[in-house]
Amino acid sequence: TIECAGQCTALRHAVVPEDVTGDDAEKMFDGTNSVPDAPTGLRNEMFDGVFEGHGGNKIPDTGEYKKHHSKDVYYKVGAQMPPDGIDEYWRKAVVDVTKCAPSSPSAPDYEEKVDNLSRWLVRNQPISLAVNAPRAEALTLGRKLFERTALVVYTVGSTDSPDAPPAMTCQARPQEAEVFGEFPPRKSLGEYTRYPVVVPSSTPSYGSSYTEAYLEGLSSSDVAGGNDGLGYVRGAIDLVSDSAVK
């Protein structure tokens, strides 16, 4: 999952205007910082550096992705959304650049493009979404995407106003003692928790999963705590035939 990969806010998919070219995508990565190892990155506060040649994941297929001419970055430019379940390429800088961003709200295909992007986001569930548009349109577009999806982090910026700089994917910076914004500085940890958990979730559950037999043995009353607390979605539940999925 994205959480286990530790890159919940890394840029993996960029939806851009139709006039963006491959040269534009190449230039976007020209300023990428390279880091030989973690200690060097920490000493020089290079939180945005890319570990050159990192072996945590395979190298993308160069028949599908193009490698930057001098950086350890791979990208692909196209008009269609990436297929569902795209590989995250843990610790690799790999970006799908899709040329189908909604243009002006007055465009006849504006709502269709917003809907298509929203459906992709719902199906693939990235944690972080950065929305950029002209200042007069940015909040409206951001609100539409917020209302039609269910992600964790939304950041809205503009492409034409210094008062609202472009939004980036919201990075967690270790030098600021931040892990999902929930981890206080270690010297103050005792003021907030008595237990060695750095995020407000069950640490032993990471990497764990339920067995299919266990899920098949459950009923909706088990989930609802012995009453029909799920009554508001009862119709949808009853349509599911697979007992493990239900």
Secondary structure, 3 states (H helix, E strand, C coil): CHHHHCCCCCCCEEEECCCCCHHHHHHHCCCCCEECCHHHHHHCCCCCCEECCCCCCCCCCCCCCEECCCCCEEEEEECCCCCCCCCCCCCCEEEEEEECCCCCCCCCCHHHHHHHHHHHHHHHCCCEEEEEECHHHHHHHHHHHHHHCCCCEEEEEECCCCCCCCCCCCCCCHHHCCCCCCCCCHHHHHHCCCCCCCCCCCHHHCCCCCCHHHHHHCCHHHHCCCCCCCHHHHHHHHCCCCCCCC
